[in-house]
Every structure is written in structure tokens, then in C-alpha cells.
Amino acid sequence: MRTFAVLCALILLAGCSSEPSSSSPAPVTATSVVQEAVESVDAGAVVKRLKDADIGITAVAVQDENTDPNNLIGRPSGYVSRASADLPGGSEQGDKYTVARGLVVEVFATAGQAKTRSDYINAVQQGAAVLGTEWHYFTGGGTALVRVSGTLKPSQAKKVEAAVAAL
């Protein structure tokens, strides 16, 4: 919502400007404002801030297109950044970089995409209990989805929820 308000304000201000001089910076466009907003939220930075909140995070790893287990980084409707970490209560035997080990942060271009991803994961898990459960929290204006393994104790998940809310 904040990104939308900034976008509207910048567009309105751009329409009120005088003739551009040769030393004027590049014009502000809707695309540049959205890109700046996306770049300001990074999955690795979110995990680092959560680690600083002292909730037990270890083994932080930032994924790229070669290490993303879902192959969604940079793809249409995929996320723009992803990071994972181990948490007490997560499975040490879980596949590398997966939520089974504790926590994953996925950052999307829009809050709508993050919500769609969360809804999809919840629907799949409800349809197949063998896939387990997850807690989902949002930060970064709704663009960052923080996924927490359902194997964590509820008290540990509450600590993560509080840390996300404080970001």
C-alpha cells in the first residue's frame, strides 16, 4: 500500500514539474518506482534481521537461480529473491534450502504475488496432509513471505511471528 501511495505521489509530482534541464536526473516512471521498491526488500536482509532478533536462526543461505530448490527465482510470477535458514524444531535431515529445516523467506515483486504463493502452498498442504504444515507471515509491505516449518513448536513460531512483526 505504501508503495502504491509513493507511486501515485511521484506520478502527480512529475506532472507538475517545469521544463527539464540538461542536468535533471532521469525521469521517474512507474516502472522505476516499483523496481526501487522491490530492490529495497531482499530475502537475505530479512533473514539477517530475523537472525539479529535472536530467535535461534543458524545456517543462513541466500539462494540464486542455481540453488533455488523451486526454480522460481527470476521467473514470471516467481520471486525476486529467496533465503533460507535453520531454526530449532526444524528437521536437520530436511533437504538443503527448504522450509523443512526451519524458515524460508521469498520476496515477490508485488504483495499480490506473495499472497498467491501463500494461498497455493496452503491449498496444496490442506489437500495432502503428508506434506505437513507451515506458518506464513508477511513483511516488506506484503511482498516478503516468511514461511516457517510446521514442525516447530507453536511457542517458537510465535517468536518468529513477533520478530517478523517488528521488522
C-alpha positions in Angstrom: 0.0 0.0 0.0 2.9 2.4 0.9 4.5 1.6 -2.5 1.2 2.5 -4.3 1.0 5.8 -2.4 4.6 6.7 -3.2 4.0 5.7 -6.8 0.9 8.0 -7.1 2.7 10.9 -5.4 5.6 10.6 -7.7 3.5 10.5 -10.8 1.5 13.5 -9.7 4.7 15.4 -8.8 6.2 14.5 -12.2 3.2 16.1 -13.9 3.8 19.4 -12.0 7.4 19.8 -12.9 8.8 22.6 -15.1 10.9 22.0 -18.2 13.6 19.6 -17.6 17.1 21.0 -17.6 20.1 19.2 -19.1 21.3 18.4 -15.5 18.0 16.9 -14.4 18.1 13.3 -13.3 16.4 10.6 -15.3 12.6 10.9 -15.2 10.7 8.9 -12.6 8.4 6.3 -14.1 6.0 3.8 -12.6 8.4 1.0 -13.5 11.4 2.7 -11.8 9.4 3.3 -8.6 8.2 -0.3 -8.5 11.7 -1.6 -9.2 13.2 0.5 -6.4 10.5 -0.8 -4.0 11.3 -4.4 -4.9 15.1 -3.8 -4.6 14.6 -2.3 -1.1 13.3 -5.7 0.2 15.8 -8.5 -0.1 15.3 -12.0 1.3 18.8 -12.2 2.6 18.4 -8.9 4.5 15.1 -10.1 6.0 16.7 -13.3 7.3 19.7 -11.3 8.7 17.3 -9.1 10.6 15.4 -12.1 11.9 18.7 -13.7 13.0 19.6 -10.4 14.8 16.3 -10.8 16.7 17.8 -13.8 18.4 15.1 -16.4 17.6 17.6 -19.2 17.1 18.4 -18.9 13.4 21.5 -20.7 12.1 22.9 -21.8 8.7 21.6 -18.8 6.7 21.8 -19.3 3.0 20.8 -17.0 0.1 19.6 -18.8 -2.9 20.2 -17.9 -6.6 18.9 -19.4 -9.8 21.4 -22.3 -9.4 20.5 -23.2 -5.8 16.7 -22.4 -5.7 15.0 -25.7 -5.0 11.8 -24.4 -6.5 13.3 -22.9 -9.6 11.2 -19.8 -9.2 13.9 -17.0 -8.9 13.5 -14.5 -11.7 10.8 -16.4 -13.5 7.4 -15.0 -14.4 5.2 -14.9 -11.2 8.2 -16.2 -9.3 10.1 -14.5 -6.5 12.9 -11.9 -7.0 15.0 -13.2 -4.0 15.0 -16.1 -1.6 16.9 -17.1 1.5 16.6 -19.9 4.0 17.8 -20.8 7.5 17.7 -23.5 10.1 15.6 -23.0 13.2 15.3 -25.1 16.4 12.5 -27.6 15.8 13.2 -27.8 12.0 14.5 -31.0 10.6 18.3 -31.3 10.4 17.7 -34.0 7.8 15.5 -31.8 5.7 16.6 -31.0 2.2 19.1 -28.1 1.9 17.4 -24.7 1.5 13.9 -26.0 2.2 11.4 -24.9 4.8 11.6 -28.3 6.4 14.9 -27.1 8.0 13.1 -24.1 9.7 12.5 -21.0 7.7 12.4 -19.6 4.1 11.9 -16.0 3.0 10.6 -15.4 -0.5 10.4 -11.9 -1.9 8.0 -11.1 -4.7 7.5 -8.0 -7.0 4.0 -7.5 -5.5 2.2 -8.3 -2.4 -0.5 -10.0 -4.5 2.1 -12.4 -5.8 3.3 -13.2 -2.3 -0.3 -13.8 -1.2 -1.0 -16.0 -4.2 2.1 -18.1 -3.3 1.0 -18.4 0.3 -2.5 -19.4 -0.7 -1.2 -22.0 -3.2 1.1 -23.6 -0.5 -1.7 -23.7 2.0 -4.1 -25.3 -0.5 -1.6 -28.0 -1.5 -0.9 -28.8 2.1 -4.6 -29.0 3.0 -5.1 -31.4 0.1 -2.2 -33.7 1.2 -1.6 -33.8 4.9 1.6 -35.8 4.3 3.2 -32.6 3.0 3.0 -31.1 6.5 2.1 -27.6 7.5 3.6 -24.1 7.6 3.1 -20.8 9.3 3.1 -17.8 6.9 3.9 -14.2 7.9 4.3 -11.2 5.6 6.7 -8.2 5.8 8.2 -5.7 3.4 4.8 -4.2 2.6 3.4 -7.7 2.0 6.0 -8.5 -0.7 8.1 -10.8 1.6 6.6 -14.1 2.5 8.2 -15.7 5.6 7.5 -19.4 5.7 8.1 -21.3 8.9 8.1 -25.1 9.2 5.0 -26.6 10.9 7.4 -28.9 12.8 8.4 -26.0 15.1 6.7 -25.8 18.4 3.9 -23.2 18.4 5.8 -21.2 21.0 8.8 -20.9 18.7 6.6 -19.9 15.8 5.1 -17.2 18.0 8.7 -15.8 18.5 9.2 -15.8 14.7 5.8 -14.1 14.2 6.8 -11.4 16.8 10.2 -10.9 15.1 8.6 -10.5 11.7 6.0 -8.0 13.0 8.9 -5.9 14.5 10.7 -5.6 11.1 
